[in-house]
């Protein structure tokens, strides 16, 4: 168990990787180095926390030097070093995206990484920026070959800030096909962002999970904030599947139970449930319109998380179709 006096995302990232490095299946489950052959040099680079060593091992994976070539592995190791400010790793990521080396070519993303490296007065990056003629239009991100993003692992903490909770939800909810604004509105109504909230009916935590519901959807400790959110999102994902993607019925099922929704063939005639659905919709719609904030942007937690929150900003294109509060 990690015992840290002060939250430090970089340190926690490394601690998480260090604890996983000898367990390749768990590394894959965490979203890092999936399908990558982990030899002793790669393991040593990860545990060393040395960005130069990580960059060298990333180059081995990119070029297949003494190990099977793996573009996603290269991106992952370069990304770890680049997020610590290592200019060579930032340049290497820019080069991969500029040339489509095992990943989709993306000139704007390449420019974002070259700009990072150029900030360290790297002449090669400055030259590549001029050659590309592309403007970085979004934060530098680490996209894998399938288009998904390599994000820092989510590490729970007992007293997360509202910004931290929002970061977790913004990463997890889209994976379940749900608009994060829906889940954040639920947390606001269910617990007021209090991880220790307990209802008279013994519903617990941020998303007010009953112990039997928590176990049903994989949450083993409903008092753990991150585990609680995962269980609540999993329950909502299941409800949406049960009710054909109907968000109002799914919210009603979350509040009153899916059995009550089936019994009444719609939102049950319970004042609490009907009010619950209306309030969730109102908050969610305001949040989508930029008229409601779940945390203060100038709060200490938000400032600390500014870079991590920016990682979730998607570049261009059409956003994924998420179940939301518009219908």
C-alpha positions as CSV (number, residue, x, y, z in Angstrom):
1,X,0.0,0.0,0.0
2,X,1.4,3.4,-0.9
3,X,1.8,5.8,2.0
4,X,2.3,9.3,0.6
5,X,2.0,12.5,2.6
6,X,1.4,14.7,-0.3
7,X,-0.3,13.9,-3.6
8,X,2.2,14.0,-6.5
9,X,0.8,12.7,-9.8
10,X,4.3,12.0,-11.3
11,X,5.5,10.2,-8.2
12,X,2.3,8.2,-8.0
13,X,2.6,7.3,-11.7
14,X,6.0,6.0,-11.2
15,X,5.1,4.2,-8.0
16,X,2.2,2.5,-9.8
17,X,4.5,1.4,-12.7
18,X,7.2,0.2,-10.3
19,X,4.7,-2.0,-8.6
20,X,3.4,-3.4,-11.8
21,X,6.6,-3.8,-13.7
22,X,7.1,-7.5,-12.8
23,X,3.4,-8.3,-13.6
24,X,3.0,-7.8,-17.4
25,X,-0.7,-8.8,-17.3
26,X,-1.4,-6.1,-14.8
27,X,0.7,-3.6,-16.7
28,X,-1.5,-4.3,-19.7
29,X,-4.6,-3.9,-17.6
30,X,-3.5,-0.5,-16.5
31,X,-3.2,0.6,-20.2
32,X,0.6,0.6,-20.3
33,X,2.8,-1.5,-22.6
34,X,0.1,-3.8,-23.7
35,X,1.5,-6.6,-25.8
36,X,5.0,-5.4,-25.3
37,X,7.9,-7.8,-24.6
38,X,9.3,-6.5,-21.3
39,X,13.0,-7.4,-21.1
40,X,15.3,-6.5,-18.2
41,X,16.5,-3.3,-19.8
42,X,12.9,-2.0,-20.2
43,X,12.0,-3.0,-16.6
44,X,15.1,-1.3,-15.3
45,X,14.3,1.9,-17.2
46,X,10.8,2.0,-15.8
47,X,11.9,1.5,-12.2
48,X,14.8,3.9,-12.6
49,X,12.5,6.9,-13.2
50,X,15.2,8.2,-15.5
51,X,13.8,9.9,-18.6
52,X,17.0,9.4,-20.6
53,X,16.9,5.7,-20.0
54,X,13.2,5.5,-20.9
55,X,13.9,7.4,-24.1
56,X,16.6,5.0,-25.0
57,X,14.4,2.0,-24.4
58,X,11.6,3.7,-26.4
59,X,14.0,4.0,-29.3
60,X,14.8,0.3,-29.1
61,X,11.1,-0.5,-29.3
62,X,10.6,2.0,-32.1
63,X,13.4,0.6,-34.3
64,X,13.4,-3.1,-33.1
65,X,16.9,-3.0,-31.7
66,X,17.4,-6.3,-30.0
67,X,13.7,-6.7,-29.3
68,X,10.5,-6.9,-31.3
69,X,9.5,-3.6,-32.8
70,X,6.4,-2.2,-31.1
71,X,5.2,1.3,-31.9
72,X,2.8,1.5,-29.0
73,X,5.5,0.4,-26.6
74,X,7.8,3.2,-28.0
75,X,5.0,5.8,-27.6
76,X,4.4,4.6,-24.0
77,X,8.0,4.9,-22.9
78,X,8.6,8.1,-24.8
79,X,5.4,9.5,-23.3
80,X,6.5,8.8,-19.7
81,X,9.8,10.6,-20.3
82,X,8.2,13.4,-22.3
83,X,5.7,14.2,-19.5
84,X,8.8,14.8,-17.3
85,X,10.0,17.4,-19.7
86,X,12.6,15.3,-21.6
87,X,13.2,17.1,-24.9
88,X,14.6,14.1,-26.8
89,X,11.5,12.1,-25.9
90,X,9.2,15.0,-27.0
91,X,11.1,15.2,-30.3
92,X,10.8,11.4,-30.8
93,X,7.1,11.5,-30.3
94,X,6.8,14.4,-32.8
95,X,8.9,12.4,-35.3
96,X,6.7,9.3,-34.9
97,X,3.5,11.3,-35.5
98,X,5.0,13.4,-38.4
99,X,6.1,10.2,-40.2
100,X,3.4,7.8,-39.2
101,X,5.9,5.4,-37.7
102,X,3.5,2.7,-36.5
103,X,0.9,5.2,-35.5
104,X,-1.5,7.4,-37.6
105,X,0.2,10.3,-39.1
106,X,-0.9,13.5,-37.4
107,X,0.9,16.7,-38.3
108,X,-0.9,18.8,-35.8
109,X,-0.1,16.4,-33.0
110,X,3.5,16.2,-34.2
111,X,3.7,20.0,-34.1
112,X,2.4,20.0,-30.5
113,X,5.3,17.7,-29.5
114,X,7.9,19.5,-31.5
115,X,6.8,22.8,-29.9
116,X,7.3,21.2,-26.5
117,X,10.8,20.2,-27.5
118,X,11.6,23.5,-29.3
119,X,10.8,25.2,-25.9
120,X,14.1,23.6,-24.7
121,X,15.9,25.3,-27.7
122,X,16.1,22.1,-29.6
123,X,17.2,23.2,-33.1
124,X,15.9,19.9,-34.7
125,X,12.4,20.5,-33.3
126,X,12.4,24.1,-34.5
127,X,13.4,23.0,-38.0
128,X,10.7,20.3,-38.0
129,X,8.1,22.9,-36.9
130,X,9.0,25.1,-39.9
131,X,9.0,22.1,-42.3
132,X,5.6,20.8,-41.1
133,X,4.0,24.2,-41.4
134,X,1.3,23.0,-38.9
135,X,0.1,24.7,-35.9
136,X,-0.4,22.8,-32.6
137,X,-4.1,23.3,-32.0
138,X,-4.4,21.1,-28.9
139,X,-2.3,19.8,-26.0
140,X,0.4,17.3,-26.8
141,X,-1.0,13.8,-26.3
142,X,0.1,10.3,-26.5
143,X,-2.1,8.4,-29.0
144,X,-1.5,4.7,-29.6
145,X,-1.8,3.0,-32.9
146,X,-5.5,2.3,-32.4
147,X,-6.3,6.0,-31.7
148,X,-6.7,5.6,-28.0
149,X,-4.8,7.7,-25.6
150,X,-2.1,6.6,-23.1
151,X,-3.2,8.4,-20.0
152,X,-1.6,8.3,-16.5
153,X,-3.0,5.5,-14.4
154,X,-5.8,6.5,-12.1
155,X,-4.7,6.3,-8.5
156,X,-7.3,6.6,-5.7
157,X,-6.9,8.8,-2.7
158,X,-9.2,9.0,0.4
159,X,-10.0,12.7,0.2
160,X,-10.0,13.7,-3.5
161,X,-10.7,17.3,-4.5
162,X,-13.6,18.0,-6.8
163,X,-11.2,18.6,-9.6
164,X,-9.6,15.1,-9.0
165,X,-13.1,13.5,-9.0
166,X,-13.9,15.3,-12.2
167,X,-10.7,14.1,-13.8
168,X,-11.5,10.5,-12.9
169,X,-15.0,10.8,-14.3
170,X,-13.9,12.5,-17.5
171,X,-11.6,9.6,-18.1
172,X,-13.8,6.8,-17.1
173,X,-17.3,7.8,-18.2
174,X,-16.6,8.0,-22.0
175,X,-15.1,4.5,-21.8
176,X,-18.6,3.4,-20.8
177,X,-20.2,5.5,-23.5
178,X,-21.6,8.0,-21.0
179,X,-21.3,11.8,-21.0
180,X,-19.1,12.8,-18.0
181,X,-21.5,15.6,-17.2
182,X,-24.2,13.0,-16.4
183,X,-22.0,11.2,-13.9
184,X,-20.8,14.4,-12.4
185,X,-24.3,15.6,-12.0
186,X,-25.2,12.3,-10.3
187,X,-22.3,12.7,-7.9
188,X,-23.4,16.3,-7.1
189,X,-26.9,15.1,-6.3
190,X,-26.1,11.8,-4.7
191,X,-23.3,12.9,-2.3
192,X,-22.3,16.5,-2.9
193,X,-18.9,15.2,-3.8
194,X,-18.5,13.8,-0.3
195,X,-16.7,10.4,-0.4
196,X,-17.9,9.6,3.1
197,X,-21.6,10.2,2.5
198,X,-24.0,7.6,3.8
199,X,-27.7,7.6,3.4
200,X,-30.3,6.3,5.9
201,X,-30.7,3.3,3.6
202,X,-26.9,2.6,3.9
203,X,-26.0,3.8,0.4
204,X,-22.4,4.8,0.5
205,X,-19.8,7.1,-1.1
206,X,-19.7,9.4,-4.0
207,X,-22.3,7.6,-6.1
208,X,-24.2,6.2,-3.1
209,X,-23.8,2.5,-3.8
210,X,-25.6,0.0,-1.7
211,X,-23.2,-2.8,-0.7
212,X,-25.1,-5.4,-2.7
213,X,-25.1,-3.1,-5.8
214,X,-21.4,-2.3,-5.3
215,X,-20.5,-6.0,-5.3
216,X,-22.8,-6.7,-8.3
217,X,-20.8,-4.2,-10.4
218,X,-17.3,-5.0,-9.2
219,X,-16.8,-2.5,-6.4
220,X,-15.1,-4.3,-3.5
221,X,-14.8,-1.2,-1.3
222,X,-17.5,1.4,-1.7
223,X,-15.7,3.8,0.6
224,X,-12.8,4.0,-1.8
225,X,-13.7,7.0,-4.0
226,X,-12.3,5.7,-7.3
227,X,-13.7,2.2,-6.8
228,X,-17.1,3.8,-5.9
229,X,-17.1,5.8,-9.1
230,X,-16.1,2.8,-11.2
231,X,-19.0,0.8,-9.7
232,X,-21.5,3.6,-10.2
233,X,-20.5,4.1,-13.9
234,X,-20.7,0.3,-14.5
235,X,-24.2,0.3,-13.0
236,X,-25.3,3.2,-15.3
237,X,-23.7,1.4,-18.3
238,X,-25.7,-1.7,-17.5
239,X,-29.0,0.3,-17.0
240,X,-28.5,2.1,-20.3
241,X,-28.2,-1.3,-22.0
242,X,-31.3,-2.6,-20.2
243,X,-33.4,0.4,-21.2
244,X,-32.3,0.8,-24.8
245,X,-30.1,3.9,-24.1
246,X,-32.9,5.8,-22.5
247,X,-31.1,8.1,-20.1
248,X,-34.2,9.2,-18.1
249,X,-35.2,5.6,-17.5
250,X,-31.7,4.6,-16.6
251,X,-31.4,7.5,-14.0
252,X,-34.8,6.4,-12.6
253,X,-33.5,2.9,-12.3
254,X,-30.4,4.1,-10.5
255,X,-32.5,5.9,-8.0
256,X,-35.4,3.5,-7.5
257,X,-34.1,0.2,-8.9
258,X,-34.6,-1.2,-12.3
259,X,-37.4,-3.4,-11.0
260,X,-39.5,-0.3,-10.3
261,X,-38.9,1.1,-13.8
262,X,-40.1,-2.2,-15.3
263,X,-43.1,-2.4,-13.0
264,X,-44.4,1.0,-14.0
265,X,-43.0,0.8,-17.6
266,X,-41.5,4.2,-17.1
267,X,-40.3,6.6,-14.4
268,X,-41.9,5.4,-11.2
269,X,-44.5,7.7,-9.6
270,X,-42.2,8.4,-6.7
271,X,-41.6,12.1,-5.9
272,X,-38.0,11.5,-5.0
273,X,-37.3,9.6,-8.3
274,X,-39.1,12.1,-10.5
275,X,-37.3,15.0,-8.8
276,X,-34.0,13.1,-9.0
277,X,-34.2,12.7,-12.8
278,X,-35.2,16.4,-13.3
279,X,-32.4,17.7,-11.2
280,X,-29.8,15.5,-12.9
281,X,-31.0,16.7,-16.3
282,X,-31.0,20.3,-15.2
283,X,-27.4,20.3,-13.8
284,X,-26.1,18.2,-16.8
285,X,-27.6,20.5,-19.4
286,X,-26.3,23.6,-17.7
287,X,-22.8,22.0,-17.5
288,X,-22.9,21.1,-21.1
289,X,-23.8,24.7,-21.9
290,X,-20.9,26.0,-19.8
291,X,-23.3,27.5,-17.2
292,X,-22.5,25.1,-14.3
293,X,-19.1,24.1,-12.9
294,X,-18.5,21.1,-10.7
295,X,-15.3,22.6,-9.3
296,X,-13.7,26.1,-9.2
297,X,-11.1,26.5,-12.0
298,X,-8.9,28.6,-9.7
299,X,-8.9,26.1,-6.8
300,X,-5.7,24.5,-5.7
301,X,-6.8,21.1,-6.9
302,X,-7.8,22.4,-10.3
303,X,-4.5,24.2,-10.8
304,X,-2.6,21.1,-9.7
305,X,-4.5,19.0,-12.3
306,X,-4.5,21.5,-15.1
307,X,-2.1,19.5,-17.3
308,X,-3.9,16.2,-16.6
309,X,-7.3,17.7,-17.4
310,X,-5.9,19.1,-20.6
311,X,-4.9,15.6,-21.7
312,X,-8.6,14.8,-21.9
313,X,-9.3,17.5,-24.4
314,X,-9.8,15.8,-27.7
315,X,-8.4,17.3,-31.0
316,X,-10.7,18.1,-33.8
317,X,-13.1,15.6,-35.4
318,X,-16.4,14.5,-34.2
319,X,-16.7,13.7,-30.5
320,X,-17.7,10.1,-29.6
321,X,-21.5,9.4,-29.3
322,X,-22.1,9.4,-25.6
323,X,-25.3,8.8,-23.8
324,X,-26.2,12.2,-22.4
325,X,-29.0,14.5,-21.1
326,X,-30.3,16.0,-24.3
327,X,-33.2,13.6,-24.9
